[in-house]
Amino acid sequence: MSSAQDRWGGGIAQAAATAGIGVLISDRDLSTAQAGIEQINRRLAGQVKREKITASQQQDTLSRIQPVADINAMADCPLIIEAATENMALKLQIFQQLDQLCHKDTILASNTSSISITTIGAATRRPEQVIGMHFFNPVPAMALVEVISGLATADDTFAATRAFAEQLGKTPVACQDKAGFVVNRILIPMLNEACFVLDEGIACAEDIDNAMQLGCAHPMGPLTLADFIGLDTCLAVMEVLHNELGEDKYRPAPLLRQYVAAGWTGRKSGRGFFDYNA
Ligand SMILES: NC(=O)c1ccc[n+]([C@@H]2O[C@H](COP(=O)([O-])OP(=O)(O)OC[C@H]3O[C@@H](n4cnc5c(N)ncnc54)[C@H](O)[C@@H]3O)[C@@H](O)[C@H]2O)c1
């Protein structure tokens, strides 16, 4: 596993260790990787408190996760899942390094939301063994993994990755390497549309959310969900869809741009479509 401190790498490591799989965690440095493990421990302790797991299961899970100082320690891993910052240059550099150091059979997976798996694969000498594994937040609780085949991904790489997702107790969905895959391609334009509806004064934020919760049985209204995901993340996904698919229907809502420009990025900043400071 690569990059653990934040939600994704740490969540993936926790899901794998819970499923009985040994995990190495690498981040910027050893102390960041260790901080990731402390975060996993806090989540597990919360589960013990809520009597979802026992203290001995907490210890068993933790004992399967080991921090490492850098990715050179991962040379013998059969599968590596990269979950570093969404930055093309960084990902290409990590994959090139992994390609150099790992066994020829090692599968290299990325948790990327928007970077082409085909492009990442092409930066290595093993594009047949490069694949996407797109997890959902919070990873230990969410059942879906989108498994994304790049143009050159081999069928047996796909089969092994799907089997691994199942081993984690997840439900894999096979996706082609097109912007947004399945979930973001459908979900984020819907959230973007809610921004247009708000901007056009069709309804206020509370009523837009009520309408979609009561009329469509959505567990959370679109504007609350956008605040939860982060408006900057929503804008970034819309920009990727717009640029890569080239259709006006993916145009980011001007109001969404304005909120991001104001620093009102949602729950994490204390303010988005709703106010979280109180
Ligand atoms: N935000 C979402 O809704 C979502 C959903 C699914 C997948 N993802 C994907 O998960 C990945 C991680 O996203 P994030 O929001 O957690 O990113 P983030 O920027 O918070 O960083 C994640 C981790 O990368 C590490 N990192 C940064 N630079 C590094 C480097 N040079 N070497 C090693 N590690 C480094 C950080 O220390 C951190 O632990 C991205 O590819 C993103 O697209 C995001």
Ligand as a Chemical Component Dictionary entry (heavy atoms), coordinates in Angstrom:
data_LIG
# 
_chem_comp.id                   LIG 
_chem_comp.type                 NON-POLYMER 
_chem_comp.pdbx_formal_charge   0 
_chem_comp.three_letter_code    LIG 
# 
loop_
_chem_comp_atom.comp_id 
_chem_comp_atom.atom_id 
_chem_comp_atom.alt_atom_id 
_chem_comp_atom.type_symbol 
_chem_comp_atom.charge 
_chem_comp_atom.model_Cartn_x 
_chem_comp_atom.model_Cartn_y 
_chem_comp_atom.model_Cartn_z 
_chem_comp_atom.pdbx_ordinal 
LIG N1  N1  N 0  -11.594 12.654 -2.692 1  
LIG C1  C1  C 0  -12.353 11.629 -3.102 2  
LIG O1  O1  O 0  -13.595 11.686 -3.043 3  
LIG C2  C2  C 0  -11.691 10.370 -3.621 4  
LIG C3  C3  C 0  -12.447 9.221  -3.810 5  
LIG C4  C4  C 0  -11.801 8.053  -4.218 6  
LIG C5  C5  C 0  -10.464 8.081  -4.506 7  
LIG N2  N2  N 1  -9.736  9.219  -4.337 8  
LIG C6  C6  C 0  -8.328  9.211  -4.693 9  
LIG O2  O2  O 0  -7.529  8.855  -3.584 10 
LIG C7  C7  C 0  -6.210  9.383  -3.782 11 
LIG C8  C8  C 0  -5.790  10.121 -2.546 12 
LIG O3  O3  O 0  -6.646  11.222 -2.354 13 
LIG P1  P1  P 0  -6.564  12.104 -1.012 14 
LIG O4  O4  O 0  -7.655  13.100 -1.105 15 
LIG O5  O5  O -1 -6.478  11.204 0.168  16 
LIG O6  O6  O 0  -5.142  12.805 -1.252 17 
LIG P2  P2  P 0  -4.177  13.587 -0.224 18 
LIG O7  O7  O 0  -3.605  14.732 -0.949 19 
LIG O8  O8  O 0  -4.884  13.829 1.056  20 
LIG O9  O9  O 0  -2.953  12.580 -0.011 21 
LIG C9  C9  C 0  -3.084  11.239 0.296  22 
LIG C10 C10 C 0  -1.765  10.749 0.810  23 
LIG O10 O10 O 0  -0.715  10.961 -0.151 24 
LIG C11 C11 C 0  0.457   11.231 0.583  25 
LIG N3  N3  N 0  1.476   11.827 -0.291 26 
LIG C12 C12 C 0  1.494   13.066 -0.794 27 
LIG N4  N4  N 0  2.634   13.250 -1.500 28 
LIG C13 C13 C 0  3.338   12.084 -1.437 29 
LIG C14 C14 C 0  4.575   11.651 -1.961 30 
LIG N5  N5  N 0  5.348   12.474 -2.671 31 
LIG N6  N6  N 0  4.963   10.388 -1.723 32 
LIG C15 C15 C 0  4.203   9.555  -0.977 33 
LIG N7  N7  N 0  3.019   9.913  -0.450 34 
LIG C16 C16 C 0  2.596   11.154 -0.684 35 
LIG C17 C17 C 0  -0.027  12.139 1.704  36 
LIG O11 O11 O 0  0.910   12.204 2.773  37 
LIG C18 C18 C 0  -1.308  11.455 2.107  38 
LIG O12 O12 O 0  -1.115  10.456 3.098  39 
LIG C19 C19 C 0  -6.286  10.254 -5.039 40 
LIG O13 O13 O 0  -5.802  9.549  -6.156 41 
LIG C20 C20 C 0  -7.771  10.514 -5.170 42 
LIG O14 O14 O 0  -8.166  10.765 -6.477 43 
LIG C21 C21 C 0  -10.316 10.350 -3.876 44 
# 
loop_
_chem_comp_bond.comp_id 
_chem_comp_bond.atom_id_1 
_chem_comp_bond.atom_id_2 
_chem_comp_bond.value_order 
_chem_comp_bond.pdbx_ordinal 
LIG N1  C1  SING 1  
LIG C1  O1  DOUB 2  
LIG C1  C2  SING 3  
LIG C2  C3  SING 4  
LIG C2  C21 DOUB 5  
LIG C3  C4  DOUB 6  
LIG C4  C5  SING 7  
LIG C5  N2  DOUB 8  
LIG N2  C6  SING 9  
LIG N2  C21 SING 10 
LIG C6  O2  SING 11 
LIG C6  C20 SING 12 
LIG O2  C7  SING 13 
LIG C7  C8  SING 14 
LIG C7  C19 SING 15 
LIG C8  O3  SING 16 
LIG O3  P1  SING 17 
LIG P1  O4  DOUB 18 
LIG P1  O5  SING 19 
LIG P1  O6  SING 20 
LIG O6  P2  SING 21 
LIG P2  O7  DOUB 22 
LIG P2  O8  SING 23 
LIG P2  O9  SING 24 
LIG O9  C9  SING 25 
LIG C9  C10 SING 26 
LIG C10 O10 SING 27 
LIG C10 C18 SING 28 
LIG O10 C11 SING 29 
LIG C11 N3  SING 30 
LIG C11 C17 SING 31 
LIG N3  C12 SING 32 
LIG N3  C16 SING 33 
LIG C12 N4  DOUB 34 
LIG N4  C13 SING 35 
LIG C13 C14 SING 36 
LIG C13 C16 DOUB 37 
LIG C14 N5  SING 38 
LIG C14 N6  DOUB 39 
LIG N6  C15 SING 40 
LIG C15 N7  DOUB 41 
LIG N7  C16 SING 42 
LIG C17 O11 SING 43 
LIG C17 C18 SING 44 
LIG C18 O12 SING 45 
LIG C19 O13 SING 46 
LIG C19 C20 SING 47 
LIG C20 O14 SING 48 
# 
